[in-house]
Amino acid sequence: MQLVRDSVALVSFRLISGTDTIALDRTIFDLASAGATSRDSVVFSTPMAVGPVRLVYHLDSEGYLLRVNGEVPANIRELVITLPRGLRSEEANIEDDRRYLAFAVKPVRNDARSVDFSKLDSAERRVESGPFTWVASKNKYFLVSLLTPASNGSPFSRAHLVGAPRSEGPATTADVHVVLPVENGRFSFEIYAGPQEWRRLRALGRDMEHANPYGGFMKGVVQPFATIVMRALLWMHDKLRLSYGWVLVIFGIAVRIILWPLNHRAMRSSLKMQAIQPEMAAIQKKYRNNPQKQQEEMVRIYREHGMSPFSMFSGCLPMLIPMPVLFALFFVFQNTIEFRGVSFLWLADISLKDPYYILPLIMGASMYVLSWIGMRNAPPNPQAKMMMYMFPVIMTVALLNMAGGLNLYYAVQNIAALPQQWLIARERARQTASPARR
């Protein structure tokens, strides 16, 4: 694909000498011999008024990584590198792709952070102070990034972000000028221009896999789970040799199977809590004027039934454990190129919404059935009954235009939970019938 827009340079360079600025993209260079470097290297040189300038470009065999070494006069103190004003979009949903246009920076000692084009006001100039390990311009699936060499080299000292005038809708252009110190007339850095493939970025090191910081203000929780989820999905895709659609189906079932014992223990604890509720209510009524005695009696009942006062909280734990995975998947599906263009059944692309809205409706229906089975033979609870109707509708509307793969995973999760929910409902029915027979 064409990564940069028409008539836009991948990068452009300027040398800073005192108060003078020398634009190298307006300077004529001669192609020189690579000499002993390698056949994958291209060397440009030119004599200038300030002294000779020599640039060496070494191309990576896969074509995504470019290593740049420069030799300039000793009085040059800084190199300013300008990244593209925004990447070209070749996605089916161009408007959605434009919403992901952003710059990302990785401070040497802190986590990566991003600045959306839309966060920069028209003609606003913002200085991000370094030092930075890398600076990138990106869209949903691709990026152009400047990196400090992995072995040695000076980090980027700062980045100047400049907003561009725009009309209604998302911002489509913005400028970033990255400053690299020049030491003893030499500088070096790397350019990665390619897909945001998780494994490829991770292989680059320098935390490049975090070019897309997941989770926003919840990044500290979501990012680790997003990494775990990506590792698991990639491993399953490699080992099972299946498309990512079927990988998501198996992954959803596997998560439910892994959580089965914990869910079952929590559900049984919930059944016990329901069974002792009449006794607890009687004690609260009998000793309502004697809190100390009431507490002692309640502890006694818990002990007689092999429970503790904290048993009531164990029922919530299985519901909370899958939540980080669900949140991680929500963010992963937003801009994970591995899912881009992957077909599954009637879906032409699992990274896009279901054009027929079949999966969101299946997800909502399965959520309703799961809640309905869970309430069978349970004590009457008007609030829970209302949520049984409302929550599936809310989730269906919320996920209606989300990625088809995300709806697929949620639907599989619900369907895989039905057998366990049905078994617990039967056990609750037997428990309810036993006192009646007695």
TIBA-13821 format. One line per field, with one value per residue (C-alpha): residue number from 1; residue in three letters; x, y, z. Coordinates in Angstrom, 2 decimals, decimal comma. Layout:
% residues N
i	c(NUM ...)
aa	c(ALA ...)
px	c(X ...)
py	c(Y ...)
pz	c(Z ...)
This chain:
% residues 438
i	c(1 2 3 4 5 6 7 8 9 10 11 12 13 14 15 16 17 18 19 20 21 22 23 24 25 26 27 28 29 30 31 32 33 34 35 36 37 38 39 40 41 42 43 44 45 46 47 48 49 50 51 52 53 54 55 56 57 58 59 60 61 62 63 64 65 66 67 68 69 70 71 72 73 74 75 76 77 78 79 80 81 82 83 84 85 86 87 88 89 90 91 92 93 94 95 96 97 98 99 100 101 102 103 104 105 106 107 108 109 110 111 112 113 114 115 116 117 118 119 120 121 122 123 124 125 126 127 128 129 130 131 132 133 134 135 136 137 138 139 140 141 142 143 144 145 146 147 148 149 150 151 152 153 154 155 156 157 158 159 160 161 162 163 164 165 166 167 168 169 170 171 172 173 174 175 176 177 178 179 180 181 182 183 184 185 186 187 188 189 190 191 192 193 194 195 196 197 198 199 200 201 202 203 204 205 206 207 208 209 210 211 212 213 214 215 216 217 218 219 220 221 222 223 224 225 226 227 228 229 230 231 232 233 234 235 236 237 238 239 240 241 242 243 244 245 246 247 248 249 250 251 252 253 254 255 256 257 258 259 260 261 262 263 264 265 266 267 268 269 270 271 272 273 274 275 276 277 278 279 280 281 282 283 284 285 286 287 288 289 290 291 292 293 294 295 296 297 298 299 300 301 302 303 304 305 306 307 308 309 310 311 312 313 314 315 316 317 318 319 320 321 322 323 324 325 326 327 328 329 330 331 332 333 334 335 336 337 338 339 340 341 342 343 344 345 346 347 348 349 350 351 352 353 354 355 356 357 358 359 360 361 362 363 364 365 366 367 368 369 370 371 372 373 374 375 376 377 378 379 380 381 382 383 384 385 386 387 388 389 390 391 392 393 394 395 396 397 398 399 400 401 402 403 404 405 406 407 408 409 410 411 412 413 414 415 416 417 418 419 420 421 422 423 424 425 426 427 428 429 430 431 432 433 434 435 436 437 438)
aa	c(MET GLN LEU VAL ARG ASP SER VAL ALA LEU VAL SER PHE ARG LEU ILE SER GLY THR ASP THR ILE ALA LEU ASP ARG THR ILE PHE ASP LEU ALA SER ALA GLY ALA THR SER ARG ASP SER VAL VAL PHE SER THR PRO MET ALA VAL GLY PRO VAL ARG LEU VAL TYR HIS LEU ASP SER GLU GLY TYR LEU LEU ARG VAL ASN GLY GLU VAL PRO ALA ASN ILE ARG GLU LEU VAL ILE THR LEU PRO ARG GLY LEU ARG SER GLU GLU ALA ASN ILE GLU ASP ASP ARG ARG TYR LEU ALA PHE ALA VAL LYS PRO VAL ARG ASN ASP ALA ARG SER VAL ASP PHE SER LYS LEU ASP SER ALA GLU ARG ARG VAL GLU SER GLY PRO PHE THR TRP VAL ALA SER LYS ASN LYS TYR PHE LEU VAL SER LEU LEU THR PRO ALA SER ASN GLY SER PRO PHE SER ARG ALA HIS LEU VAL GLY ALA PRO ARG SER GLU GLY PRO ALA THR THR ALA ASP VAL HIS VAL VAL LEU PRO VAL GLU ASN GLY ARG PHE SER PHE GLU ILE TYR ALA GLY PRO GLN GLU TRP ARG ARG LEU ARG ALA LEU GLY ARG ASP MET GLU HIS ALA ASN PRO TYR GLY GLY PHE MET LYS GLY VAL VAL GLN PRO PHE ALA THR ILE VAL MET ARG ALA LEU LEU TRP MET HIS ASP LYS LEU ARG LEU SER TYR GLY TRP VAL LEU VAL ILE PHE GLY ILE ALA VAL ARG ILE ILE LEU TRP PRO LEU ASN HIS ARG ALA MET ARG SER SER LEU LYS MET GLN ALA ILE GLN PRO GLU MET ALA ALA ILE GLN LYS LYS TYR ARG ASN ASN PRO GLN LYS GLN GLN GLU GLU MET VAL ARG ILE TYR ARG GLU HIS GLY MET SER PRO PHE SER MET PHE SER GLY CYS LEU PRO MET LEU ILE PRO MET PRO VAL LEU PHE ALA LEU PHE PHE VAL PHE GLN ASN THR ILE GLU PHE ARG GLY VAL SER PHE LEU TRP LEU ALA ASP ILE SER LEU LYS ASP PRO TYR TYR ILE LEU PRO LEU ILE MET GLY ALA SER MET TYR VAL LEU SER TRP ILE GLY MET ARG ASN ALA PRO PRO ASN PRO GLN ALA LYS MET MET MET TYR MET PHE PRO VAL ILE MET THR VAL ALA LEU LEU ASN MET ALA GLY GLY LEU ASN LEU TYR TYR ALA VAL GLN ASN ILE ALA ALA LEU PRO GLN GLN TRP LEU ILE ALA ARG GLU ARG ALA ARG GLN THR ALA SER PRO ALA ARG ARG)
px	c(0,00 1,02 1,82 2,20 -0,06 0,69 3,50 4,36 7,86 8,33 10,73 12,60 15,74 17,01 20,39 20,61 23,81 23,51 20,66 20,91 18,67 19,78 16,97 18,48 15,36 16,25 19,90 21,29 23,19 25,42 25,04 28,29 29,66 28,56 32,07 32,50 29,08 26,84 24,83 21,71 23,17 22,80 25,17 24,54 27,05 27,32 29,77 28,15 29,25 29,36 31,22 30,60 27,46 27,23 24,12 24,09 20,80 20,85 17,72 16,46 15,91 12,16 11,92 10,22 13,29 15,71 18,91 20,27 23,80 25,00 28,27 28,02 30,32 31,34 29,44 26,08 24,38 20,95 19,10 15,37 13,37 9,84 7,43 4,47 1,53 -0,72 -0,77 -2,74 -5,86 -6,72 -9,32 -12,92 -14,04 -11,86 -13,68 -13,05 -9,39 -8,95 -10,09 -6,92 -4,52 -2,12 1,46 3,03 6,14 8,08 10,04 13,23 12,08 8,28 5,51 4,48 1,75 -0,12 -1,55 -4,50 -4,55 -7,95 -6,33 -4,21 -6,01 -5,60 -2,03 -1,31 2,38 3,07 6,52 6,90 10,12 12,24 14,48 12,50 13,34 11,02 8,47 5,80 3,05 0,29 -3,19 -5,29 -3,02 0,26 2,92 6,10 8,40 11,81 13,80 17,00 19,41 19,06 22,82 23,84 22,96 21,54 17,82 15,58 15,62 12,14 9,24 7,35 3,69 1,83 -1,90 -3,27 -6,32 -9,37 -13,06 -15,74 -14,99 -11,83 -8,47 -6,61 -3,30 -0,78 2,98 5,65 9,28 11,61 14,95 18,00 21,27 24,36 27,50 30,96 29,49 27,71 24,16 22,26 18,68 16,24 12,99 10,29 7,60 5,12 2,31 1,57 1,97 2,41 5,21 7,08 6,96 7,95 10,95 12,13 12,40 12,36 8,69 7,56 4,66 3,19 2,91 -0,82 -1,29 -4,48 -7,05 -6,80 -6,97 -7,27 -4,02 -2,29 -4,92 -5,83 -2,33 -0,98 -4,14 -4,02 -0,48 -1,59 -4,59 -2,45 0,12 -2,62 -4,43 -1,22 -0,05 -3,40 -3,41 0,06 -0,50 -4,03 -3,51 -7,02 -8,34 -8,70 -12,48 -12,27 -9,44 -11,81 -14,48 -12,03 -10,55 -14,00 -14,83 -11,41 -11,84 -15,19 -13,72 -10,80 -13,18 -15,68 -14,43 -14,29 -17,72 -19,17 -17,76 -19,12 -22,55 -22,73 -21,79 -24,63 -27,03 -25,92 -26,45 -29,99 -30,65 -29,69 -31,46 -34,64 -32,55 -30,58 -33,76 -35,22 -32,10 -32,03 -35,66 -35,23 -32,10 -32,68 -32,17 -29,04 -26,44 -23,72 -25,95 -27,20 -23,61 -22,76 -25,78 -25,07 -21,48 -22,83 -25,12 -22,28 -20,13 -22,86 -23,21 -19,47 -19,41 -17,92 -19,25 -17,15 -18,85 -21,32 -18,50 -17,19 -20,21 -19,03 -15,46 -16,12 -17,97 -15,01 -12,21 -13,19 -13,76 -10,10 -10,04 -13,26 -11,89 -8,59 -10,38 -12,45 -9,28 -7,34 -10,01 -9,89 -6,53 -4,97 -3,82 -3,75 -7,58 -7,71 -9,31 -9,88 -13,13 -15,34 -18,59 -20,66 -18,25 -15,89 -13,74 -13,98 -12,38 -15,43 -19,03 -21,37 -23,16 -26,28 -26,14 -26,53 -23,79 -24,88 -28,42 -27,09 -24,95 -27,92 -30,26 -27,71 -27,17 -30,94 -31,20 -28,25 -29,93 -33,32 -31,85 -29,92 -33,15 -35,11 -36,18 -34,44 -36,23 -38,33 -36,25 -37,91 -34,63 -32,86 -35,82 -35,67 -31,93 -32,59 -34,56 -32,57 -28,93 -29,01 -30,67 -28,06 -25,17 -26,68 -27,04 -23,53 -21,88 -24,10 -21,45 -18,41 -16,09 -17,78 -15,02 -15,71 -19,40 -18,40 -16,28 -19,00 -21,64 -19,44 -18,78 -22,51 -23,36 -20,47 -21,78 -25,30 -24,61 -23,15 -25,95 -28,50 -26,85 -26,90 -30,57 -31,41 -29,52 -31,38 -34,67 -33,77 -32,74 -36,04 -38,06 -36,30 -37,68 -41,16 -41,07 -39,92)
py	c(0,00 3,62 4,81 8,56 10,90 12,12 14,69 14,24 13,17 10,24 12,42 15,67 16,99 20,38 21,14 23,77 25,81 28,66 30,79 29,32 26,54 24,41 22,48 19,29 18,52 21,58 20,60 18,68 15,52 13,21 9,45 8,06 4,55 2,54 1,20 -1,36 -0,81 -3,26 -3,70 -2,63 0,80 4,04 6,94 10,60 13,40 17,08 19,93 22,89 26,32 25,13 21,96 18,51 16,53 12,75 10,61 6,80 4,90 1,18 -0,71 -3,62 -6,82 -6,73 -3,15 -1,63 -0,46 2,17 3,02 6,51 7,67 11,19 13,09 16,89 19,83 20,10 23,36 21,63 21,09 19,70 17,80 18,50 15,62 16,27 13,34 13,11 15,42 12,39 8,96 7,96 5,87 2,83 1,42 0,59 3,11 6,16 8,34 5,79 5,52 9,28 9,26 7,32 9,86 10,73 11,27 8,97 9,54 7,23 9,04 7,25 6,70 6,71 4,92 5,81 8,36 9,65 12,98 12,80 15,24 16,38 17,45 20,03 23,30 25,08 26,43 25,43 24,82 22,36 21,30 17,79 17,64 14,49 12,69 10,29 6,77 7,10 9,43 8,22 9,46 6,86 5,99 2,96 0,22 1,81 4,19 6,04 6,12 7,60 5,41 5,84 3,03 -0,03 -0,26 3,35 6,83 10,01 10,09 12,71 15,81 17,21 17,19 20,23 19,42 21,87 21,77 22,50 24,54 22,32 22,45 20,25 16,61 14,92 16,59 15,01 16,87 18,00 18,50 17,14 18,30 16,04 17,37 15,07 16,34 16,08 14,99 15,57 15,99 12,63 11,40 8,15 7,01 4,51 4,90 2,25 2,73 -0,13 -2,06 -2,04 -5,80 -6,68 -9,21 -7,04 -4,01 -6,11 -7,48 -3,91 -3,53 -0,14 -0,69 -0,17 -2,59 0,18 2,58 2,16 2,73 0,79 1,77 5,54 6,41 2,66 1,92 0,54 -2,20 -2,76 -2,73 -5,83 -7,80 -6,61 -8,00 -11,35 -11,53 -10,75 -13,37 -15,98 -15,22 -15,18 -18,45 -20,15 -18,85 -20,31 -23,66 -24,38 -22,92 -21,50 -18,09 -15,52 -15,91 -19,52 -18,60 -16,15 -18,86 -21,31 -18,59 -17,64 -21,25 -21,82 -18,82 -20,21 -23,68 -22,26 -20,25 -23,13 -24,33 -20,80 -19,97 -23,18 -22,56 -19,02 -20,14 -22,79 -20,14 -18,02 -20,95 -21,39 -17,69 -17,96 -21,03 -19,31 -16,04 -17,02 -17,81 -14,60 -12,56 -14,18 -13,38 -9,77 -9,39 -11,18 -9,29 -5,97 -4,15 -6,11 -5,67 -7,62 -10,67 -10,39 -10,47 -13,51 -15,44 -14,59 -15,82 -19,03 -19,65 -19,03 -21,52 -24,21 -24,02 -24,05 -20,43 -17,09 -13,53 -12,93 -15,70 -13,21 -11,45 -14,63 -14,68 -11,44 -12,63 -14,77 -11,83 -9,51 -11,80 -11,86 -8,09 -7,10 -9,55 -8,07 -4,53 -5,59 -7,13 -3,99 -1,91 -4,60 -4,82 -1,07 -1,07 -4,53 -5,11 -8,89 -8,86 -6,49 -8,12 -11,48 -13,08 -15,37 -16,98 -14,08 -11,42 -10,06 -8,40 -9,19 -5,83 -4,04 -4,06 -6,88 -5,44 -7,47 -6,96 -10,71 -11,11 -8,18 -9,63 -13,12 -11,60 -9,74 -12,76 -15,10 -12,58 -12,49 -16,30 -16,51 -14,07 -15,81 -19,21 -17,64 -16,27 -19,52 -20,77 -17,76 -15,65 -12,84 -9,75 -6,95 -5,08 -8,18 -8,90 -5,37 -5,72 -9,04 -7,12 -3,90 -5,02 -7,17 -4,28 -1,80 -4,08 -4,79 -1,09 -0,33 -3,04 -2,68 -0,85 -2,41 -4,92 -8,15 -10,15 -8,43 -9,34 -12,86 -13,27 -11,88 -14,14 -17,23 -16,32 -16,17 -19,37 -21,26 -20,19 -21,58 -25,22 -24,18 -21,72 -24,43 -26,92 -24,36 -23,56 -27,27 -27,50 -24,44 -26,10 -29,25 -27,15 -25,26 -28,47 -30,28 -28,09 -28,31 -32,12 -32,04)
pz	c(0,00 -0,36 3,15 2,62 0,72 -2,76 -3,02 0,68 1,74 4,11 6,12 5,52 7,23 8,35 9,92 12,66 12,86 15,32 13,98 10,47 9,15 6,20 4,46 3,05 0,98 -1,12 -1,52 -4,50 -3,47 -5,47 -5,31 -3,92 -3,68 -0,66 -0,44 2,30 3,84 1,96 -1,20 0,73 1,46 -0,47 0,15 -0,73 -0,32 -1,15 -0,55 1,17 2,29 5,93 4,99 3,45 4,30 3,91 4,44 4,48 4,19 5,01 3,96 6,05 4,07 4,75 3,60 6,68 8,59 7,35 9,22 8,70 9,52 8,90 8,89 8,97 9,81 13,48 13,99 13,36 16,70 15,83 13,12 12,73 11,20 9,94 9,74 7,31 8,05 8,27 6,65 3,60 4,26 2,19 4,59 3,78 6,41 5,77 8,31 11,06 10,05 10,29 13,91 14,75 13,25 16,05 17,10 19,68 21,77 24,06 26,80 27,78 31,36 31,06 29,20 25,68 25,19 22,16 21,02 18,61 15,72 17,01 20,31 18,52 17,88 14,57 14,30 17,94 18,64 21,42 22,60 24,00 26,01 25,85 25,82 23,59 22,51 19,52 17,96 15,52 13,22 12,86 11,73 12,59 11,23 10,03 11,30 10,44 13,44 14,23 16,63 18,58 17,52 19,72 20,44 20,91 19,78 21,19 22,04 20,47 22,65 21,90 19,48 18,18 17,43 15,20 14,55 11,08 10,07 9,64 8,92 10,46 11,15 12,44 11,87 8,97 9,06 11,67 11,76 14,03 13,95 15,93 17,16 17,32 18,88 16,68 18,50 17,01 13,55 13,56 14,08 13,61 13,92 12,41 10,51 10,71 8,08 8,01 9,66 13,37 13,65 17,30 16,81 14,34 16,63 19,64 17,71 17,20 20,98 22,70 23,68 20,10 20,68 22,84 19,92 20,48 24,21 25,01 27,60 27,93 31,64 32,38 30,53 33,63 33,89 30,24 28,66 30,50 29,69 26,07 25,84 27,33 24,97 21,91 22,88 23,38 20,11 18,05 19,63 18,95 15,38 14,77 16,49 15,29 11,80 11,82 10,86 13,61 13,51 14,67 17,04 18,76 19,04 20,63 22,84 24,16 24,97 26,53 28,87 30,06 30,61 32,59 34,77 35,16 38,61 39,98 38,59 39,97 43,43 43,40 42,21 44,93 47,46 46,13 46,55 50,16 50,78 49,43 51,60 54,86 54,09 56,03 59,13 58,77 58,40 61,53 63,58 62,37 63,42 66,77 67,85 66,11 69,44 70,32 67,54 69,37 69,89 66,31 65,04 67,17 65,92 62,30 62,66 64,21 61,24 58,81 60,74 60,84 57,05 56,39 55,28 56,31 56,31 53,19 51,22 49,79 47,93 46,28 43,99 42,35 41,73 38,60 37,06 37,68 36,48 32,76 32,69 32,05 29,12 27,74 28,09 26,53 23,54 23,13 22,68 20,79 18,10 17,49 15,70 15,57 12,00 12,46 12,29 9,30 6,26 8,00 6,80 8,89 7,71 6,31 7,64 5,01 7,69 11,42 12,24 10,80 12,01 11,00 7,92 8,70 12,51 13,02 15,62 17,82 17,88 18,71 21,44 22,95 22,69 24,29 27,11 27,73 27,76 30,14 32,54 32,20 33,10 35,97 37,49 37,30 40,74 42,34 44,96 43,42 42,73 40,71 40,18 38,86 36,58 35,17 34,51 32,78 30,15 30,04 30,11 26,92 25,08 26,34 25,34 21,91 21,15 22,49 20,35 17,27 15,24 16,92 15,23 14,20 15,89 19,20 19,00 18,02 21,15 23,46 21,87 22,23 25,87 26,59 24,74 26,39 29,81 29,22 30,27 33,62 34,25 33,44 35,85 38,65 37,93 38,24 41,51 42,80 41,81 43,75 46,73 46,63 46,34 49,22 52,06 50,49 50,61 54,19)
